[in-house]
Amino acid sequence: MPTAAIITGASRGLGRALAIALADEGWDLLLDARTETDLDAVVSRLKTVTNVWAVPGDVADPQHRRDLAEAAAEVAPIGLLVNNASTLGPSPLPRLEDADVADFAEVLSVNVVSPLAIFQAIRPHLSLDAIVMNITSDAAVEPYEGWGLYGASKAALDHLSAVMAVEHPELRVYALDPGDMRTDMHQRAFPGEDISDRPLPEEVVPKILEVIRRRPPSGRIIAPQLKAVS
Ligand SMILES: NC(=O)c1ccc[n+]([C@@H]2O[C@H](COP(=O)([O-])OP(=O)(O)OC[C@H]3O[C@@H](n4cnc5c(N)ncnc54)[C@H](OP(=O)(O)O)[C@@H]3O)[C@@H](O)[C@H]2O)c1
């Protein structure tokens, strides 16, 4: 039964598409993103459908994470935490020898440290059988040239997810790779290139909903390999 879900990075791209679909399924929603106006636009769209709250801020900011936890306490129990907010790092993507290690530190902070810190902050408000879904990438396992910073961060997120699953057998913990999607992040990865052949995030969302409904055992899930049941 849907309860309340937290989705980080819900103002556009996959996070927004998932928020819209979960609202239709009856989930209450707690949404974040840094750009308040964009987040408010999503909330305005959804508030006639479900209970929805915006907590604008940066997942890497400890005060914002405390604000999220405070809001979570109000709507608990949280049945679903989707750590979706992420950064690609610099664009164009640098080869490792040219990469600025300060950029790497920022990528790790947003893509690895923040999902763990949010899990820790939200943990007391999760339902007993909650789903934690950490959004990963094929770049976590494939050594694409230029993708070293982002890919290493997603590989670390995969490992955190796997350990989290072992430490919390009562939960479902997924590292979910949504596959390529036509979003701002993907365009930044391929600046100036035509990405119109990539699927929209709305096309992967039914597969994610199916995972949420079916609750397979914890693990790494590659969404493009799943069949969508609508
Ligand atoms: N697109 C792809 O092809 C692809 C492929 C594999 C995996 N993924 C993964 O899928 C997820 C969604 O990606 P997407 O393509 O939908 O990205 P996107 O279109 O760039 O959207 C990212 C969302 O996250 C928010 N965000 C970014 N940094 C944030 C921060 N520090 N704190 C809070 N919110 C933040 C953005 O809003 P603000 O900028 O206003 O904060 C926006 O709402 C990511 O985890 C990504 O790594 C994407």
The ligand as an SDF file (V2000), in Angstrom:
LIG
                    3D

 48 52  0  0  0  0  0  0  0  0999 V2000
   19.9520   10.7770  -17.8500 N   0  0  0  0  0  0  0  0  0  0  0  0
   20.5730    9.6300  -18.0170 C   0  0  0  0  0  0  0  0  0  0  0  0
   20.8530    9.1960  -19.1630 O   0  0  0  0  0  0  0  0  0  0  0  0
   20.9510    8.8040  -16.8140 C   0  0  0  0  0  0  0  0  0  0  0  0
   21.5230    7.5450  -17.0430 C   0  0  0  0  0  0  0  0  0  0  0  0
   21.8540    6.7440  -15.9410 C   0  0  0  0  0  0  0  0  0  0  0  0
   21.6140    7.2270  -14.6550 C   0  0  0  0  0  0  0  0  0  0  0  0
   21.0670    8.4630  -14.4790 N   0  0  0  0  0  0  0  0  0  0  0  0
   20.8020    8.8940  -13.1000 C   0  0  0  0  0  0  0  0  0  0  0  0
   19.4080    9.1950  -13.0060 O   0  0  0  0  0  0  0  0  0  0  0  0
   19.1970   10.1870  -11.9860 C   0  0  0  0  0  0  0  0  0  0  0  0
   18.3760   11.3250  -12.5380 C   0  0  0  0  0  0  0  0  0  0  0  0
   19.1100   11.9430  -13.5900 O   0  0  0  0  0  0  0  0  0  0  0  0
   18.4310   12.9400  -14.6320 P   0  0  0  0  0  0  0  0  0  0  0  0
   19.0650   12.6400  -15.9370 O   0  0  0  0  0  0  0  0  0  0  0  0
   16.9730   12.9460  -14.4480 O   0  0  0  0  0  0  0  0  0  0  0  0
   19.0560   14.3360  -14.1270 O   0  0  0  0  0  0  0  0  0  0  0  0
   18.5810   15.8400  -14.3690 P   0  0  0  0  0  0  0  0  0  0  0  0
   17.6030   15.9320  -15.4860 O   0  0  0  0  0  0  0  0  0  0  0  0
   19.8250   16.6530  -14.4300 O   0  0  0  0  0  0  0  0  0  0  0  0
   17.7750   16.1840  -13.0270 O   0  0  0  0  0  0  0  0  0  0  0  0
   18.4630   16.1950  -11.8210 C   0  0  0  0  0  0  0  0  0  0  0  0
   17.5180   16.5950  -10.6970 C   0  0  0  0  0  0  0  0  0  0  0  0
   18.2600   16.6010   -9.4810 O   0  0  0  0  0  0  0  0  0  0  0  0
   18.2780   17.9110   -8.9120 C   0  0  0  0  0  0  0  0  0  0  0  0
   19.5820   18.0850   -8.2820 N   0  0  0  0  0  0  0  0  0  0  0  0
   20.7880   18.0810   -8.8750 C   0  0  0  0  0  0  0  0  0  0  0  0
   21.7510   18.2670   -7.9650 N   0  0  0  0  0  0  0  0  0  0  0  0
   21.1210   18.3790   -6.7600 C   0  0  0  0  0  0  0  0  0  0  0  0
   21.5770   18.5830   -5.4290 C   0  0  0  0  0  0  0  0  0  0  0  0
   22.8790   18.7320   -5.1650 N   0  0  0  0  0  0  0  0  0  0  0  0
   20.6640   18.6390   -4.4370 N   0  0  0  0  0  0  0  0  0  0  0  0
   19.3350   18.4950   -4.7060 C   0  0  0  0  0  0  0  0  0  0  0  0
   18.8560   18.3010   -5.9470 N   0  0  0  0  0  0  0  0  0  0  0  0
   19.7460   18.2530   -6.9620 C   0  0  0  0  0  0  0  0  0  0  0  0
   17.9780   18.8410  -10.0940 C   0  0  0  0  0  0  0  0  0  0  0  0
   17.4000   20.0870   -9.7190 O   0  0  0  0  0  0  0  0  0  0  0  0
   18.3230   21.3560   -9.2970 P   0  0  0  0  0  0  0  0  0  0  0  0
   19.3840   21.4830  -10.3450 O   0  0  0  0  0  0  0  0  0  0  0  0
   17.3690   22.5010   -9.2400 O   0  0  0  0  0  0  0  0  0  0  0  0
   18.8690   21.0090   -7.9580 O   0  0  0  0  0  0  0  0  0  0  0  0
   16.9620   17.9980  -10.8580 C   0  0  0  0  0  0  0  0  0  0  0  0
   15.6940   18.0740  -10.2480 O   0  0  0  0  0  0  0  0  0  0  0  0
   20.5980   10.5880  -11.4960 C   0  0  0  0  0  0  0  0  0  0  0  0
   20.9240    9.8650  -10.3380 O   0  0  0  0  0  0  0  0  0  0  0  0
   21.4980   10.1580  -12.6450 C   0  0  0  0  0  0  0  0  0  0  0  0
   22.8150    9.9280  -12.2200 O   0  0  0  0  0  0  0  0  0  0  0  0
   20.7360    9.2500  -15.5280 C   0  0  0  0  0  0  0  0  0  0  0  0
  1  2  1  0
  2  3  2  0
  2  4  1  0
  4  5  1  0
  4 48  2  0
  5  6  2  0
  6  7  1  0
  7  8  2  0
  8  9  1  0
  8 48  1  0
  9 10  1  0
  9 46  1  0
 10 11  1  0
 11 12  1  0
 11 44  1  0
 12 13  1  0
 13 14  1  0
 14 15  2  0
 14 16  1  0
 14 17  1  0
 17 18  1  0
 18 19  2  0
 18 20  1  0
 18 21  1  0
 21 22  1  0
 22 23  1  0
 23 24  1  0
 23 42  1  0
 24 25  1  0
 25 26  1  0
 25 36  1  0
 26 27  1  0
 26 35  1  0
 27 28  2  0
 28 29  1  0
 29 30  1  0
 29 35  2  0
 30 31  1  0
 30 32  2  0
 32 33  1  0
 33 34  2  0
 34 35  1  0
 36 37  1  0
 36 42  1  0
 37 38  1  0
 38 39  2  0
 38 40  1  0
 38 41  1  0
 42 43  1  0
 44 45  1  0
 44 46  1  0
 46 47  1  0
M  CHG  2   8   1  16  -1
M  END
$$$$
